[in-house]
Amino acid sequence: MRILLVEDDHSVASSSIDGLAALGHSVEHVITGTAALQAAATMDPLDVILLDLGLPDMDGQEVCRRIRASQDTPIIVVSARGDETDRVIALELGADDYLVKPYGMRELSARIRAVVRRSQPTPAAPPTNTVQEVGRLSIDRRSQRVHIDGNEIALTAKEFDVLAYLAEDPGAVRRRTEILEHVWEGHWYGATKTVDAHVAAIRKKLGDSGWIEAVRGVGFRLGFPE
């Protein structure tokens, strides 16, 4: 894989580059947010971005936001910040995974494989009845597009997966652990609050929190707002 490593700590970068190279990956290393934005825009193809948050010129969360605004390359935040708030914010900004330093190379490699696998398009379903209508909501699993009243709603890949999973059985409650297991394929090792962060983002984009109802202490279900 071709990997962009955004890390200003040279000792961490050196060990990561050596470990990833030993696994057969090609690594491009930059140390600033500005360089990261430029590299992300010009490197093609790019399989995954490993992004530190404590960069010398701008916060990594801002780098994540800007990259995600223009492309869908998987982003794994690798940071010494282990607070839940930092995790949730990064995920809300579009990060695909979050790994707290220090980390082992085998775990990093597993995370990389997981996010890249999830980002790859699934085989096209037969062109019959790929669109599901839930009230005013239209979900096309073949094209991964969502519309409300004919207006397209731009969701990230994982936001779409969360919504599509809830829509498999409208009105049924899905536990947070079930959503994590289905959408993240068992590869998310942090708190279940990542589900809440993605649900909050989906609600905001759909324009009505009633589309996804919270069941206190359990999980979420797809609703039917007027």
Secondary structure per residue as TSV (DSSP state, phi and psi in degrees):
chain	resnum	aa	ss	phi	psi
A	1	M	-	360.0	155.8
A	2	R	E	-102.4	119.0
A	3	I	E	-120.9	136.8
A	4	L	E	-102.6	117.9
A	5	L	E	-103.3	119.6
A	6	V	E	-109.6	99.4
A	7	E	-	-153.3	124.7
A	8	D	-	-94.5	-8.1
A	9	D	-	-87.7	110.1
A	10	H	H	-66.0	-32.5
A	11	S	H	-69.1	-41.5
A	12	V	H	-65.7	-43.2
A	13	A	H	-62.5	-43.4
A	14	S	H	-62.1	-45.7
A	15	S	H	-67.3	-37.1
A	16	S	H	-67.0	-43.4
A	17	I	H	-62.1	-45.3
A	18	D	H	-61.9	-44.4
A	19	G	H	-66.0	-42.6
A	20	L	H	-69.5	-37.4
A	21	A	H	-64.2	-37.8
A	22	A	H	-64.4	-24.5
A	23	L	T	-89.8	3.0
A	24	G	T	93.7	9.8
A	25	H	-	-90.0	153.7
A	26	S	E	-101.7	124.6
A	27	V	E	-119.1	128.1
A	28	E	E	-105.0	128.2
A	29	H	E	-114.2	129.8
A	30	V	E	-131.2	159.1
A	31	I	-	-116.9	-5.1
A	32	T	S	-125.2	159.3
A	33	G	H	-65.2	-38.6
A	34	T	H	-61.5	-45.2
A	35	A	H	-65.4	-34.8
A	36	A	H	-64.2	-44.5
A	37	L	H	-62.4	-40.9
A	38	Q	H	-66.2	-44.7
A	39	A	H	-65.3	-40.7
A	40	A	H	-63.6	-31.3
A	41	A	H	-81.3	-22.4
A	42	T	H	-111.5	-23.8
A	43	M	-	-78.0	124.9
A	44	D	S	-149.5	124.0
A	45	P	S	-84.5	154.4
A	46	L	-	-126.9	124.1
A	47	D	-	-88.4	-37.2
A	48	V	E	-159.2	151.3
A	49	I	E	-117.1	125.9
A	50	L	E	-100.8	114.7
A	51	L	E	-120.7	116.7
A	52	D	-	-78.7	153.2
A	53	L	S	-92.5	-32.3
A	54	G	B	-89.1	76.0
A	55	L	-	-97.1	155.9
A	56	P	S	-71.8	-25.1
A	57	D	S	-108.9	-24.0
A	58	M	S	-159.5	159.0
A	59	D	B	-70.7	142.1
A	60	G	H	-61.3	-26.0
A	61	Q	H	-63.4	-37.6
A	62	E	H	-68.3	-38.2
A	63	V	H	-61.3	-44.3
A	64	C	H	-59.0	-46.8
A	65	R	H	-60.1	-43.9
A	66	R	H	-69.3	-40.3
A	67	I	H	-65.3	-45.2
A	68	R	H	-66.3	-25.9
A	69	A	H	-67.4	-20.5
A	70	S	H	-119.6	-13.1
A	71	Q	-	-157.4	165.3
A	72	D	-	-109.1	15.9
A	73	T	-	-56.1	129.7
A	74	P	-	-56.6	136.6
A	75	I	E	-121.2	125.2
A	76	I	E	-112.2	117.9
A	77	V	E	-78.2	128.0
A	78	V	E	-120.7	107.1
A	79	S	E	-145.1	154.5
A	80	A	S	-78.7	-12.0
A	81	R	-	-76.3	113.2
A	82	G	-	-106.4	4.0
A	83	D	-	-66.8	146.3
A	84	E	H	-59.7	-36.4
A	85	T	H	-60.2	-43.6
A	86	D	H	-63.7	-39.8
A	87	R	H	-61.5	-49.1
A	88	V	H	-63.3	-44.4
A	89	I	H	-61.1	-45.2
A	90	A	H	-60.4	-41.7
A	91	L	H	-67.9	-38.9
A	92	E	H	-63.7	-30.5
A	93	L	T	-81.9	-5.0
A	94	G	T	116.2	2.5
A	95	A	-	-65.2	146.7
A	96	D	S	-92.5	-22.4
A	97	D	E	-159.3	166.0
A	98	Y	E	-143.2	121.5
A	99	L	E	-122.8	126.2
A	100	V	E	-91.4	133.1
A	101	K	S	-74.0	148.2
A	102	P	S	-79.1	152.4
A	103	Y	-	-134.3	157.8
A	104	G	-	-88.6	150.6
A	105	M	H	-65.0	-33.5
A	106	R	H	-66.9	-38.6
A	107	E	H	-67.5	-43.4
A	108	L	H	-58.5	-44.7
A	109	S	H	-61.8	-39.9
A	110	A	H	-65.3	-41.2
A	111	R	H	-63.1	-41.7
A	112	I	H	-61.0	-48.3
A	113	R	H	-60.5	-39.1
A	114	A	H	-65.9	-47.9
A	115	V	H	-70.1	-34.1
A	116	V	H	-68.4	-40.9
A	117	R	H	-62.9	-41.9
A	118	R	H	-67.6	-27.9
A	119	S	H	-80.9	-15.9
A	120	Q	S	-76.3	141.2
A	121	P	-	-64.0	139.5
A	122	T	-	-78.5	154.7
A	123	P	-	-54.7	138.9
A	124	A	-	-61.8	134.2
A	125	A	-	-75.5	158.9
A	126	P	-	-54.7	141.6
A	127	P	S	-73.4	31.4
A	128	T	S	-115.8	123.2
A	129	N	S	54.1	51.2
A	130	T	-	-88.9	-7.3
A	131	V	E	-103.5	128.6
A	132	Q	E	-108.3	131.1
A	133	E	E	-105.8	124.1
A	134	V	E	-125.0	94.7
A	135	G	T	60.2	-126.3
A	136	R	T	-83.0	-2.3
A	137	L	E	-95.1	133.0
A	138	S	E	-121.6	125.5
A	139	I	E	-121.1	116.6
A	140	D	E	-106.2	103.6
A	141	R	T	-72.1	-26.2
A	142	R	T	-69.4	-44.5
A	143	S	T	-97.8	-4.5
A	144	Q	T	54.1	50.1
A	145	R	E	-121.5	145.3
A	146	V	E	-125.9	135.2
A	147	H	E	-130.9	146.5
A	148	I	E	-124.0	121.7
A	149	D	T	53.3	35.1
A	150	G	T	85.3	-6.6
A	151	N	E	-95.4	126.3
A	152	E	E	-73.2	137.7
A	153	I	E	-108.7	122.2
A	154	A	-	-83.1	108.6
A	155	L	-	-113.0	149.8
A	156	T	-	-71.2	168.1
A	157	A	H	-58.7	-44.1
A	158	K	H	-74.4	-32.9
A	159	E	H	-61.6	-42.1
A	160	F	H	-61.7	-44.0
A	161	D	H	-61.6	-40.6
A	162	V	H	-63.0	-47.5
A	163	L	H	-64.0	-44.1
A	164	A	H	-63.7	-36.6
A	165	Y	H	-66.2	-43.9
A	166	L	H	-63.3	-33.2
A	167	A	H	-76.9	-11.1
A	168	E	T	-61.4	-29.2
A	169	D	S	-144.2	78.1
A	170	P	T	-54.6	132.7
A	171	G	T	91.8	-18.3
A	172	A	-	-81.8	142.3
A	173	V	-	-82.4	129.6
A	174	R	E	-109.8	124.3
A	175	R	E	-68.5	152.9
A	176	R	H	-57.5	-40.5
A	177	T	H	-65.4	-33.5
A	178	E	H	-67.4	-41.8
A	179	I	H	-64.5	-43.9
A	180	L	H	-60.0	-45.0
A	181	E	H	-64.4	-39.0
A	182	H	H	-77.5	-49.3
A	183	V	H	-80.1	-40.6
A	184	W	S	-96.2	0.7
A	185	E	T	54.1	34.7
A	186	G	T	75.8	9.9
A	187	H	-	-103.4	10.8
A	188	W	-	-100.6	122.2
A	189	Y	-	-107.6	2.8
A	190	G	S	-93.7	-162.2
A	191	A	-	-71.6	156.7
A	192	T	T	-71.1	-4.4
A	193	K	H	-61.3	-18.5
A	194	T	H	-60.7	-32.7
A	195	V	H	-64.2	-45.0
A	196	D	H	-60.6	-38.8
A	197	A	H	-64.2	-43.2
A	198	H	H	-69.5	-38.3
A	199	V	H	-62.5	-42.2
A	200	A	H	-60.7	-40.7
A	201	A	H	-66.4	-40.9
A	202	I	H	-64.4	-45.8
A	203	R	H	-56.8	-44.5
A	204	K	H	-61.6	-42.2
A	205	K	H	-72.3	-34.2
A	206	L	H	-75.3	-18.7
A	207	G	T	84.0	5.6
A	208	D	-	-156.1	117.1
A	209	S	G	-64.2	-16.4
A	210	G	G	-67.6	-15.2
A	211	W	G	-66.2	-33.6
A	212	I	E	-126.1	111.2
A	213	E	E	-94.6	137.1
A	214	A	E	-89.0	134.7
A	215	V	E	-108.1	109.1
A	216	R	T	-52.3	127.5
A	217	G	T	75.6	1.8
A	218	V	T	-122.8	-69.5
A	219	G	E	176.7	-133.8
A	220	F	E	-139.8	157.7
A	221	R	E	-143.3	153.8
A	222	L	E	-76.8	126.4
A	223	G	-	-100.6	-175.2
A	224	F	-	-134.9	73.2
A	225	P	-	-67.5	155.1
A	226	E	-	-69.3	360.0
